[in-house]
Amino acid sequence: MSSSLRELREERGLDQTLQNLLRALTLNLELRARYRVFEFEAHQDGHPEIAELFQRLRAAESEQIATLMAGLQSRLGDAELDRLRSGIE
């Protein structure tokens, strides 16, 4: 997890909506990373159909992450979002 995202989450005085956006983003990023591992392991175990399922789920997580980033952009503004993006990528 990036230090920028962690710093934002730990800042005092954040309203509940912003905390929820950041929490949801963190969970989606972690889940997307796990899906990649699950996909690899399913291939290794000889289950290509399950590997494909995890690949589709990972793509869905990417869409959710983009949606959450758009929500953060509307809440934080472009400057703060650029700082957050630089820490995630």
C-alpha positions as CSV (number, residue, x, y, z in Angstrom):
1,M,0.0,0.0,0.0
2,S,1.3,3.4,-0.8
3,S,2.4,5.9,1.8
4,S,0.3,8.6,0.2
5,L,-2.9,6.5,0.6
6,R,-1.9,5.6,4.2
7,E,-1.2,9.2,5.0
8,L,-4.5,10.4,3.7
9,R,-6.4,7.6,5.7
10,E,-4.6,8.5,8.9
11,E,-5.1,12.3,8.7
12,R,-7.3,13.6,11.5
13,G,-10.4,15.6,10.7
14,L,-11.4,13.6,7.7
15,D,-15.2,13.3,7.3
16,Q,-16.8,9.8,7.3
17,T,-17.5,10.0,3.5
18,L,-13.8,10.5,2.7
19,Q,-12.8,7.8,5.2
20,N,-15.2,5.4,3.5
21,L,-13.9,6.2,0.0
22,L,-10.3,5.6,1.1
23,R,-11.2,2.4,2.9
24,A,-13.1,1.1,-0.1
25,L,-10.2,2.0,-2.4
26,T,-7.7,0.3,-0.1
27,L,-9.8,-2.9,0.0
28,N,-10.3,-2.9,-3.8
29,L,-6.6,-2.5,-4.4
30,E,-5.7,-5.3,-2.1
31,L,-8.3,-7.6,-3.5
32,R,-7.2,-6.9,-7.1
33,A,-3.6,-7.8,-6.1
34,R,-4.8,-11.1,-4.6
35,Y,-6.9,-12.0,-7.6
36,R,-3.7,-12.0,-9.7
37,V,-2.1,-14.5,-7.3
38,F,-5.3,-16.6,-7.2
39,E,-5.3,-16.6,-11.0
40,F,-1.7,-17.8,-11.2
41,E,-2.4,-20.5,-8.6
42,A,-5.5,-21.8,-10.5
43,H,-3.4,-22.1,-13.7
44,Q,-0.7,-23.9,-11.7
45,D,-3.3,-26.3,-10.3
46,G,-4.7,-27.0,-13.8
47,H,-8.0,-25.1,-13.5
48,P,-7.9,-22.6,-16.4
49,E,-11.7,-21.8,-16.1
50,I,-11.1,-20.7,-12.5
51,A,-8.1,-18.7,-13.5
52,E,-10.2,-17.0,-16.1
53,L,-12.8,-16.2,-13.4
54,F,-10.2,-14.6,-11.2
55,Q,-9.0,-12.6,-14.3
56,R,-12.5,-11.3,-14.9
57,L,-12.9,-10.4,-11.2
58,R,-9.6,-8.5,-11.3
59,A,-10.9,-6.6,-14.3
60,A,-14.1,-5.8,-12.4
61,E,-12.0,-4.6,-9.5
62,S,-10.0,-2.3,-11.8
63,E,-13.3,-0.7,-12.9
64,Q,-14.4,-0.2,-9.3
65,I,-11.0,1.3,-8.5
66,A,-11.5,3.8,-11.4
67,T,-14.9,4.6,-10.1
68,L,-13.6,5.2,-6.5
69,M,-10.8,7.4,-7.9
70,A,-13.4,9.5,-9.7
71,G,-15.3,9.8,-6.4
72,L,-12.1,10.9,-4.7
73,Q,-11.4,13.4,-7.4
74,S,-14.8,15.0,-6.8
75,R,-14.2,15.0,-3.1
76,L,-10.5,16.0,-2.9
77,G,-9.9,17.9,-6.1
78,D,-7.3,17.3,-8.8
79,A,-4.1,18.3,-6.8
80,E,-4.7,15.9,-3.9
81,L,-5.8,13.1,-6.3
82,D,-2.6,13.5,-8.4
83,R,-0.6,13.2,-5.1
84,L,-2.6,10.0,-4.2
85,R,-2.2,8.5,-7.7
86,S,1.6,9.0,-7.7
87,G,1.8,7.0,-4.5
88,I,-0.5,4.1,-5.9
89,E,1.2,3.6,-9.3
